[in-house]
Amino acid sequence: MAEIMTIDKVCRGLQGEVAIPGDKSISHRSVMLSGLGSTPVHITNFLHAQDCLSTVACLRALGAEIEFQSDTELTVKGNGFHGLQEPGTVIDAGNSGTTLRLMMGLLSAQPFFSAFTGDASLHRRPMGRVAKPLSLMGARIYGREGNSKLPLAVVPAEGGLKGISYESPVASAQVKSALLLAGMYADGPTTVSEPFVSRDHTERMLAAFGVPVRREGTAVTIDSVMAEAYKAPAAIEVPGDISSAAYWLVAGSVLPGSKLLLKNVGVNETRTGILEVLEQMGAKLELVNERVSGGEAAADICVEAGPLKGTEFGAEIMPRLIDEIPIIAVAALLAEGDTIITGAGELRVKETDRLAAIEQEFNKLSPGAVETIEDGLVIHGGRPIQKARCFTYDDHRIAMSLAILGAAGDGVVLERPDCVNISYPAFYGDLERLRG
């Protein structure tokens, strides 16, 4: 593993096509839900990255049969809707908050004991926002710091889970998904209300497995599921991850002379905030070959370099672009004028405190250009970008954003760059290839 990597300045823009790796959120869910079926599910364009492989390892530990035909193609066969088996050891969720939070919901409903650990970063991340509503359903979850941090143990619920109506204080797809997964096994309907609609990949995929979810405004409701009604589809095609495409959307916009075609990008409307913000900033984007596959919208996206201007956005759009804030900050630094981002407090409890990391590391490349506020950032665009040595905090999104910012300036030296393997192992290779 490389401890240091130098990204050189891109002098003539980026040119070519990028096959966007599979969506991380959908890859996780495809394996989890397939592991509850009794017939094989063939999954293609799976994201073969560390986080999703943690979910694969988890389902294998629970008795599912998983066979890879290639890095991005696999077959998953479970033992039926009530067929999960008690794991023989502690389950390691690695760095994956999605794996841990969704499995907390699913395993809260099972009649056996399970326990979780993870890497050092995951041990620091709070799980109380999932554990609290699950406990209201009757789940018994135990861990450090008031049952909110790893290691965590899930003990069978006395008398099973009960359906609840829960008003989530935050719009979080992970909280919502954990409750919907638990709600399938509850004694009655479970409703989750959010302040804004979060990404809906779980609801769409549940429908593909014969489990309807009803939406009314910002609330979703799931009924308890009869085992015979749970029908696994024969195949799932995972669209490309718009969070991974975001680096090329920004790079193609800010690096003079660039023109890129991003292939097979998921454009689910609960994820397209990045497109709206870049268009507000003046980016030249065009969606072509729009289509629907497995209930998920996808398209190819053409992006061409041009001048950007600062913008302002806040809490209402945040659930639709929370993971893209670091790369949006890069666009803001290279735009004319100020950009103000609010409502992003959740970034303080990701793989690292991303707001603090953006301020600390981006200011090395453009001194004084980034200020943090309690729940967001103020970014002063149009200033010179100098070469600097930056720390990634072992955070894949910080690492890739710094790489694009350095490529747009005079270069950057990244400490501990290999964290991109969490979501986009081919990122650095794609960057070099697109230089031509």
N, C-alpha and C positions, 0 to 999 in steps of 0.2 A: 504493500500500500504506500502511495506517495504521501509524504509529510508536507511537501511544498510543491506548488505548481505555478509556473509563470504563464499568464495569458497576455499575449502581445496585442498591441494596437491593431485594429482592422483598418487598413488604409484605403481599400477600394470597395467597401461594402460587402454584403453577403448575397450570394446568388444560388438559386437551385430549389430543389424540393426537399421537404422533410416529412418522413413518415412518422407521425406523432405516436409515441408509445401509448399503450392501452390506459384507459382511465383508472386511476388508483382506487377511487371510491367504488366504482362498478366492479372492478376485479375482486376486491374484498367481498362484496356482497354476493357475487356470482358463486364463489366457493362456499360461503356460509350457507346460503339457501339451497344449493345443490347437495350439500352434505346432509340435508334433512329429507331428501327424497329417497326413493327406493329403486329408481331407474337411472342409468348413466346419463350424465349431461356433458356434452362436448363443448368446451369453452375455447374460443379463439381470440387472438389479439390480447391475451392476458398480459398484465404488466409483470414481467419477471424482474422484480426488484425486492429489496429486503423487506419492506413493510408487508407486501402482499404474500411473500413467502412465509412470513410469520403466521399469517392466517392459514396458509396451507398446512404448516406444521401443527397448528392448533387443531384443525379438523381431523388430521391424521391421528393425533393423540386421543381424539374422541371417537375413533373407530371408523371414520370415513375412508374409502379406498380412493386414492388420488394417484393418477398415472400421467406423467408428462410425455407427450409425443415430441415436443420440441420446447424451447424456452417459452414460447408464447401460446402453446396449444396443450391442453390437458383434458382429461376426463375425470369427472368426480362422480362417485356413487356412494350414497349413504345407506343406512339401514332402516330407513323409514322415518316418519315424522316423530315417533317416540323412540327412535333407535340409537340416539347418542349414548356412548358408553363412558363409564367413569374412567378418567385418565389415570394411568399408572404412576404418574409423577407430576411435579409442579409444571404448569404450562408456561413457557417463556414467550411473551408477546414482543420481545425485542424492543424496537424503538417505536412501535406502532400503537398510537393512541386509538386509532379506529378499531384495530383488532381487539384491544382490551375493552373498550367501552361497549362495543356491540356484543361481544361475547359475555360480558357481565349480564346484559339483558337476556340473552339466550339461555345461559346456564343458570340464571336465577330460577328458571322454571323447571329445571331437571331434578330428578329424584336422587341425585348423588352429590358427593362432595367434590369440589374442584378448587384449585389454588393457582394464583398467577404471580409471576415475577416479570422482570423486563430489564432493559439496560439502565444505566445511571440516569439518563435523561428522563426516561419514562417514570422512574421512581420519584422524580421531582414534580411530575405533572398531577394536578388535582383531578380526582375522579368523583368527588362529592356530588357534582351536578348530575351525575348518573346514579350514584348509589342512593341519594336521597329519595328521588321519586320511585325507584325500584323498591325501596324499603316501605314506601306507602302502599305498594302492591302486596306486601308481605314477604319480600325477599330478605334474606339474611346474609349481609355482606360485612366482612370484618377486615380491618387493616389498620395501618398507621394513621396517626393524626385524625382521630375521630372517624375512622373507617373511610378515609378519603384518599389514601396513598398506598402504593405498593410497599411490601407484598400484600395481596388481597386474597381472602378465602371466601368462597360462596358455598353456603350450607343450604341443604334442602329446606324450602319454605314449609312451615307447619300448616297443613291443610291446603297447600297449593296457593297459587297467586290469585288475587282478586282484581277485577277490572276497576280502573279509576279514571277520573277526569282530572288532568294535570295542566296547570297553567305554567309553562316554562318561562322563567324570567329572561332567558336569552333565546335567540333564534339559533338553534344548534341541530344540525342533521344527525350528529352522533347521539345526542340525548333523545331526540325523537325516534331514531332507529332502534335504540336499545329498548325503549318502552313498547314500540310496535312489535319487536321480536318477542319480548316477554308477554305482550298482550295476546299473542296467538294461543298461548297456553293458559290464559286466565279464565276465571269463571263467568265473565261477562265482558261487555264492551270496554275498550280502553280508548280514551280521547286525549290527544296532546294538542294544546293551544300554544302558539308562539306569537311574539310581538310582530314578527315579519315571517314570511314563508322562507324556510331554509331549503337547501337542495333536496330533491325528492326522488333520488335514485332507489331508495328502499321501497317506497310506495310503488314505483313503476315495476320493479323486479318482483315484488310480491304478487302483483297482478299477473305476471307471466307464469307464476307458480299456482295460479288458481285462487289466490287469496285477495279478495277485494278490500280496498281501503277507501273510505268515504271522506271527501274533503268538503268543508264548509268554511269559507273565508280562510283564516290562518290556522284552522283546526283540522286535524285528521283523526278518524276513528277506525279502529279495527275490532272485529268481533273474534271471540274464541273460535279456533279452527278445528274442524273434525278431520281426523287423520286421513280419511278416504278422500277428502276434498283437496288435499295437497298434492298437486300433480307437477312433477318436474318436467320442464320442456326438454326436447331432445338436444337442443343446441342454444348457446348464447354467444353472440358476437359483441365483444367489448369495443366501444368507440374509442378514439384517441382522447387523451386527457387534455382538456383546455388549460389546466394549470401548467402542464408541460409546454403546450403551444404558446403560452403567454410570454415565455422568454424570447421566442422568435417573433411574436407579434411586436414586441417592443424593439428588439434588435433590428428587425426589418424596417421599423419606423424611424429609428434615430441614427442609424449608421448610413451616411450619405452614399448613394449609389446602390443601395440594397433593393432587391426584388425577390420575394420568396413565395412559394406555394406550399402551404401546410395541408397535408393530406389527412382525411378522415378524422376531423376534429369533432368531438361531442359538443353540440350547441344546445343542450338542454337549457330551457329558459331560466332555470334556477341557478345556472352557472355562468351566464353570459355578461355579468357585470363588467368584466374586463373589456369586452368589446364596446360597451356603451361609454365607459370612461375614456378609452382611447379615441373613440369617435368624437367625444366632447373636446378632446385635446387637438383634434384636427388630423388624426391618423387616416391614411389611405388604406381602407380595408374593403374587401369585397368577398362575400360568400357565394360560392358556386357549387354545383352538384349537390344541392341540398336533398336530404333523404331521411327516412326513418328506419331504424333497424332495432328490433327487439324492444320497441316502445321508446327508444332514445333517438332524438334528433341528431343528425350528423351532417357535416358539410366540409368541403375544402375551402380554405381561406387564402386569398391573395393579399399580400401586404407589400407596400412600396414606400420607400423613404420619403419624408417630407417634413416641413417645420411643424413643431408642436407648440401649444400654448398651455399655460397652467390652468388648473381647474379646481373645483371644490366638490366634495361629496362626503356623505356621513352614514349614519346608522341604518337608514332604510335600505341602502343597496349593499351593505356590508356582508350579509349572509351569502350573497351571490358572487363575492370576490375576495373573501377574507384571506385565502391562501395566496392571492396574487398581489397583495399590498407591497411586498419587497420589490417586485419587478415594476410595479406601477411607480414606486419611488424613484426607480432608475429613469423611467420616462419623464417624471417630473423634474429631475435634476437637469435633464437635457432639453427641457422645454423653456420657452420664454415666459417669465413671470412666476408668481408664487402658486403653489398647490397646497391646499389645506385639506387634511384628511381627519375626520372625527368618527367616533363610534367604533373604534378599532381596539378597544381594551382587551378583547380576547387574545390579541397577539402577544400579550404579556405572559401567557401561560401555554405557549406552543412548545416546540422542541427547545427553544430558548425564549427569553424575553425579546421578541423580534423588534419591537419598537426601540428598545435600548440598543440592540445590535445594529439596527439601521443607522441610528444616530452616531454610534461609536465608529463604525467601520466606513460608512459612506463619507463621513466628515474627514477621514484620512485622505480620501480621493478628491474631495471638494470641500476644503476647510470652511466651517461655519455655515454650510448650505442647508443642514438639516437640524431642526429643533423638535424635540419631543414635547408633547403636551400629555395630560393625564391619559387620554384615550385616543391619541392619534399623533399626527406629524404636521409640521409646517415646513415646506421644502421650497427653498429659494432657487429657482431654475436659472439656467443660462450662464452659470459661472464656470471658470476653467476646471477641467478634470485632470489631475496630475497622477503620476504613478506612485503607488504606495504598496506597502505590505499589509495585508488584512487577514483577520482571523475569521473562520467560518462558523465557529461555535458548534461544529459538527451538525449544522443545520443545512439541509439540502437546498432549501429555498434561498437562504442567505448566500450560500456558495454560488449558485447559478446566477443570482442577481448581481453579485460582485463581479463575476466573470464578464457579464454583458457590459456592466459599467466600465470596467477596465478596458474592454475591447473598444469601447466608444471614446476612451480617453487616451492616455499614453501607456496603458498596460497596467497589470496588477499582479502581485505575488500573493497567492492564496496559501494560507496555512491550513492543513488538514482538508484537502479538497475532495477526498473520496466519499464524503457523506452524500454526494449526489446519487450514489448507488441505492439510496433509500427509495427514490422515485424515478430516476432517469439515468441509468448506468451509461448510456451511449451519449450523454450530453456533450462532453468535451470532444469526442470524436466527431459528432455532428457539427460542432462549431468550427473545427479545423477543416472539415470537408467543404463547408459552405463558403469558406474563404476563397476557394477555387485555387 
